[in-house]
């Protein structure tokens, strides 16, 4: 067993399981999918640390513990269609793909999207479709989605994303206000969307998810 494989197992045992991530499917996915593959070579040695690592200027991946808890909160079922917004190089989408029937990985940075597609090909993951487009608009052509995971911080949830939720659908996001963040779960029921707090966490705000500026006279 190489050092990174051992580190991957230790990540699950020391970060994921102690954080009340009890879904064995998530534990197994994070134990087997090589997170280092989705990172620049300069930071691969830190792949299983608790840091938010940079994958491109202004873009960082969510630390494993927070990501695992977010995915568990989405309660992904084997028949679900999922949308991962801000998919970056694809790690979160790869974990989600191990749980769902199919995943749309939305990324607006063409270079990151190309890396994600290459990573899925390398790992023989054929249930993820990588698409490029404006993150805050979602991907309407494949909607509605049973699950939407926003892979980064948001200051507000644009209505196009909640509009793309199926009845009974769940959206999980890290909402950030004044550098303080919390993971919230949004659910569509009876045609309306409600949200509730889950736990504290933070992440850099994704492009297009900043609150509109308020101008004072």
C-alpha positions in Angstrom: 0.0 0.0 0.0 1.5 3.4 -1.0 1.5 6.4 1.3 -1.5 8.1 -0.4 -3.6 5.0 -0.3 -2.9 4.7 3.4 -3.7 8.4 3.9 -7.0 7.9 2.1 -8.0 5.2 4.5 -6.9 7.3 7.5 -9.0 10.2 6.1 -12.1 8.0 6.3 -11.3 6.6 9.7 -10.1 9.9 11.3 -12.1 12.6 9.5 -15.2 11.1 7.9 -16.5 8.5 10.3 -16.0 10.6 13.5 -18.1 13.3 11.9 -21.2 11.1 11.9 -21.0 10.2 8.3 -22.7 6.8 8.7 -23.6 6.1 5.1 -21.3 3.2 4.2 -21.6 4.0 0.5 -20.0 7.4 1.1 -17.3 5.9 3.3 -16.5 3.3 0.6 -16.4 5.9 -2.2 -14.0 8.2 -0.2 -11.9 5.2 0.7 -11.4 4.1 -2.9 -11.6 7.2 -5.2 -8.2 8.8 -5.4 -8.7 12.5 -4.4 -5.1 13.3 -5.4 -6.0 12.7 -9.0 -8.3 15.7 -8.9 -5.7 18.0 -7.5 -2.7 19.9 -9.1 0.6 18.0 -8.7 1.9 20.7 -6.4 -0.7 19.9 -3.7 -1.3 16.2 -4.1 0.7 15.3 -1.0 -1.9 17.2 0.9 -4.9 15.4 -0.7 -6.1 13.9 2.5 -5.5 16.8 4.8 -8.4 18.9 6.2 -7.5 21.9 4.1 -9.4 23.6 1.3 -6.9 23.1 -1.5 -6.6 25.4 -4.5 -7.2 23.9 -7.9 -7.2 27.1 -9.9 -6.9 30.8 -9.1 -9.8 31.7 -6.8 -11.1 28.1 -6.8 -10.7 25.6 -3.9 -12.1 22.2 -3.2 -14.2 21.7 -0.1 -12.4 19.7 2.6 -13.4 16.0 2.7 -15.2 16.1 6.1 -17.6 18.9 5.0 -18.1 17.4 1.6 -19.0 14.0 3.0 -21.5 15.5 5.4 -23.1 17.6 2.6 -23.5 14.5 0.4 -25.0 12.5 3.3 -27.5 15.3 3.9 -28.7 15.0 0.3 -29.9 11.5 1.0 -29.0 10.4 -2.6 -30.8 7.3 -3.8 -29.7 4.9 -6.5 -32.2 6.1 -9.0 -31.6 9.8 -8.5 -30.4 12.3 -11.1 -27.9 14.8 -9.6 -26.5 18.1 -10.6 -23.1 19.2 -9.2 -22.7 23.0 -9.6 -19.1 24.3 -9.7 -17.8 20.8 -10.3 -14.2 22.0 -10.7 -12.0 19.0 -11.4 -14.7 16.5 -10.6 -14.0 15.0 -7.1 -17.4 15.8 -5.6 -19.2 14.6 -8.7 -17.2 11.3 -8.6 -18.4 10.7 -5.1 -22.0 11.6 -6.0 -21.8 9.3 -9.0 -21.1 6.3 -6.8 -24.5 6.9 -5.2 -26.8 8.2 -7.9 -28.0 6.9 -11.3 -26.5 9.8 -13.2 -24.7 13.1 -12.6 -24.5 16.3 -14.5 -21.2 18.1 -13.6 -21.6 21.8 -14.3 -18.5 24.0 -14.6 -18.0 27.4 -16.3 -14.2 27.3 -16.3 -13.4 25.4 -19.5 -10.0 24.2 -18.3 -11.4 22.8 -15.1 -14.2 21.1 -17.0 -11.6 19.5 -19.4 -9.7 18.2 -16.3 -12.9 16.8 -14.8 -13.8 15.0 -18.0 -10.2 13.5 -18.2 -10.4 12.4 -14.6 -13.7 10.6 -15.2 -12.3 8.8 -18.2 -9.2 7.8 -16.3 -11.3 6.3 -13.6 -13.8 4.7 -16.0 -16.7 6.7 -14.5 -19.3 6.8 -17.3 -22.4 8.1 -15.4 -21.2 11.7 -15.3 -21.8 14.2 -18.0 -19.5 17.3 -17.9 -21.1 20.4 -19.2 -19.9 24.0 -19.3 -22.1 27.0 -18.6 -22.9 29.7 -16.1 -23.0 28.2 -12.7 -25.8 30.3 -11.2 -28.1 29.3 -14.1 -27.8 25.5 -13.5 -28.4 23.2 -16.5 -32.1 23.4 -17.5 -32.0 20.9 -20.3 -31.6 17.9 -18.0 -33.8 19.2 -15.2 -35.6 18.5 -12.9 -32.9 17.1 -10.6 -33.5 15.0 -7.5 -30.3 16.4 -6.0 -28.3 19.5 -6.5 -25.0 19.9 -4.7 -23.3 23.2 -4.9 -19.5 22.5 -4.7 -18.5 25.8 -3.1 -19.7 28.7 -1.1 -22.7 30.9 -2.0 -24.0 34.2 -0.7 -27.4 33.6 -2.2 -29.2 30.8 -4.0 -30.3 31.9 -7.5 -33.9 31.0 -8.3 -33.0 29.1 -11.5 -31.3 26.5 -9.3 -34.3 26.0 -7.0 -36.6 26.0 -10.1 -34.6 23.0 -11.4 -35.4 20.9 -8.3 -37.8 18.0 -8.8 -40.7 17.6 -6.4 -39.1 16.1 -3.3 -35.7 17.3 -4.5 -32.9 18.4 -2.2 -30.3 21.1 -2.7 -27.3 21.3 -0.4 -25.1 24.4 -0.2 -22.6 26.3 2.0 -24.2 29.7 2.5 -21.7 32.4 3.5 -22.4 35.8 5.0 -19.6 38.1 6.3 -17.1 35.2 6.1 -19.4 33.1 8.4 -20.8 30.0 6.8 -23.3 27.3 7.3 -24.5 24.3 5.3 -28.2 24.5 4.5 -30.5 21.9 3.0 -33.2 23.2 0.6 -36.2 20.9 -0.2 -39.0 21.2 -2.7 -42.4 20.0 -1.4 -45.8 20.9 -2.6 -44.3 23.3 -5.2 -42.5 25.4 -2.6 -38.9 25.4 -1.4 -38.0 25.6 2.2 -34.5 25.5 3.9 -33.0 24.5 7.2 -29.6 24.8 8.9 -27.5 21.7 9.1 -24.0 22.6 10.5 -21.3 25.3 10.4 -18.9 25.3 7.5 -17.4 27.8 5.1 -15.9 27.9 1.6 -14.8 30.5 -1.0 -17.8 31.9 -2.8 -18.3 30.5 -6.3 -18.4 32.9 -9.3 -21.9 34.3 -9.8 -23.1 33.5 -6.3 -22.3 36.8 -4.7 -25.1 38.9 -3.3 -26.1 41.8 -5.5 -24.4 45.0 -4.4 -26.6 47.4 -2.5 -26.1 51.1 -3.4 -26.7 53.8 -0.9 -27.4 57.4 -2.0 
